[in-house]
């Protein structure tokens, strides 16, 4: 595996920029030959998109020049997804087709690890569509990529693993993973896509992988 972690967080001046709303950025992925079903209903096609743009608090404004090999569209997608999860939380009082909703709670997002490992729903008003997104919960940094990076930046053992790799440490991983892409009308039967956000809730350090954990990039402090 390779790492491509940014050696430093965004400059303090960038983090102090005036809060602003995210401009919606859509990246539609064509899903060919995939059968999708929800409650017995089959559809021929579906699209995966970054969740709807949401207000980003002052301390999570991170847009800057993307790392080498990552284009502006990918970088904006990652920031939009992080802003979504940072401001959406589980609404235990509402469900959509049997799935609990995630609803806006500005500044009170990032659902806890214990609620991961399942699909959630939300309504995207500007396209009048229900969407479904997977929340993975605990991310076990088996290869130690993120752990090593955080320790090199001075994150203590109480905030990151004391040794890389989950097996044998006896400690629960602090890292939490969230999908970047949501699905219209149904959840995919054949997979979730490769793009994920990984965050350390103890520090706020947030990372993105576009290739299913082979390469990580430091996104910022959310």
N, C-alpha and C positions, 0 to 999 in steps of 0.2 A: 504494500500500500504506500501511497505517497501523501505528503502533507503539503499544503500551500497556505499555511496560516499566516496572516498578516502579522509582522513582528510587533506591532503596537496598536493601541486603540486609536479611535479618531481623536484629533487634537481637541483640547478643551474648548477652543474657540468655536469649533463646529458644533460641539454638544450644547453650547449656549445660544445657538441660533433661535430666532423667534419661532414659537410653535406655529405649525400650519397644517392644513388638511392635505392629505395625500391626493394627488391627481390619479384618477383611476388608470391602471395600466393592465391590459388584458393580454394574455398569451394563450391562444387557443391551440390545443394539441389535437391533431386528428387521430381518432381511435379507429383503426381499421380491423375488421374481422373479429371484433370482440363482442360477445353476447353479454348483455347486461340485463339484470332482472331485479325487480323490487315487488315483493308481495305477489309473486307469480306473474307480473306483467313484464313482457319482453320488449325492449326497444332496440332499434337497429343501430343507432349511433348516439354518442354522447360526447361532451367536450369537457376537458379539464382546464380550469382557469385558476389564477391566483384569487384568493378571497377578496371581497369588495374592499375598496379603499376606506380607511377609517382615520379618525383624528389621531395624530401621533404626538404624545406629550413632549415637552421640551427636552427631556433627558434621553429621548430615543431618536432624535433627528440625526441620521448617520450618513445620508447620501453623500458620496464622494467618488473619486475616480475608482472604477472597478479594478480588481486585481488583474494581473496578466492572464489572458485566456478567457476572461469573463466579460461579456458584453453588457452594455447599459441596460438592455431589456432584462437580462437575468438578474442584474444587481437591483434594479427597481422592483422586480418580482419578489426578491428576497426581503427587501425592506418593507414592501407592502404586506407580505405574509407575517413578518415579525410584528408590524403595527397592528394587524388584525388580532393575532393571538394575545398581544399585550393589552388589548381593549375589549376582548370578548371573553365571557365566562359562561359556565354551564348554568342553564336556567332549568332547575329541577321541576318547575311548575308547568313546563310546556314541552310537548313532544310533536314531532312530525313523522307520520307513518311509523310510529313506534320508537323513533330515535329521539333522545333528549336534544333540546335545542341549545346552541350557544348564542348568547344575546349580548348586545353592547353593554359594557360596564366600564366606562372610561377610566383608565388607570388601574383597573382591578381585574385584569385578565390573567393570562398564563395559568390555566387550570393545573391543579396539583397532580403529582405523579399517580396517586391512587386511582384517579379517574381515567387513566389512559387505557389503551388497548381496545378501543371501541370507536364506532362511527358516531358522529354528531351531525345535527342538521341546523341550518339557519336559512332565513328568508332574505333573498337579495332583491330589495324593493325596486331598484332601477331597471331590472329586467323581469320583474314579477315572476321569479322562479325560486323554488326550493333548491338548496344545494346541500351536499353531504361531504363532510371532511373527516378524515381519520386523525385521532389523537393517540400517539403511540405510547405516551407515558415514559417510564424509565428508559434511558439510553445507557447501556453498558458499554463503556469505552474499552472494549477488549484489547484493541491494538495500542491503547494508551496515547493516541495522538493528541487529543484535547487535554488530557491530564498532564502530559509532559509540557505542553505549551503553557498551560496555566501555572504550573509550578515554576517554570522558567520566568514567569512574570511576577512571581512573588505571592501567588495564592497559596495559603497555608493548608496543611493537611486536614484541618477541620472544615475546609471549604471545597477541597478536591481530594481525590484518593491519595493515600500515602504512597502507593506504588501503582504503576500502570497495570491495567487489566483487572477486571472485576473478580475473577476466580482466585480464591486464596487470600484475599485481603481481609475478608470478614466484614467489610464495610459496604453499605448500600451506596450505589452510585448517586451523586446528587444531580446528574444530568438528566434533562427532560427533552424528548423529541416531539416535534409537531410537524405534520405534513404541510407542504406549501400549497398544494393544489387541491381544489374542491371539484365536485362533480355535479353536473346538472341532472335533476330528475331522479337519479339513482346512484348508488355506489357501484364501482366497478367490480365485476365478478373475478376478473383476472389479475388484479394488482392495483397498487396505489400510486405508482410513479416513483421516480428516484430522488425527487427533490425534497429535502427536509431541513427544518430549523432545529438546532440543538442549543439548549440554554442551560447555564448554571444558575439556579435561582438564588444561590448564596452570594453571588457576585454580580449577577446581571449580564455577565459576558455571554454573548450570543454568536453562534456560528451557523454557517449554511453549507450544505453539501448538495451539489447538483448531480452527483453520480453514485448515490446510495452508499455513502460513507467511505468511498475510496479517497476522496480529496475533500478537505475542509478549508473554509475561508472565514476569517474573523469578520463578523458583520458589525459589531459595535456593542455598546452597553445599553440594554433595554430594561 
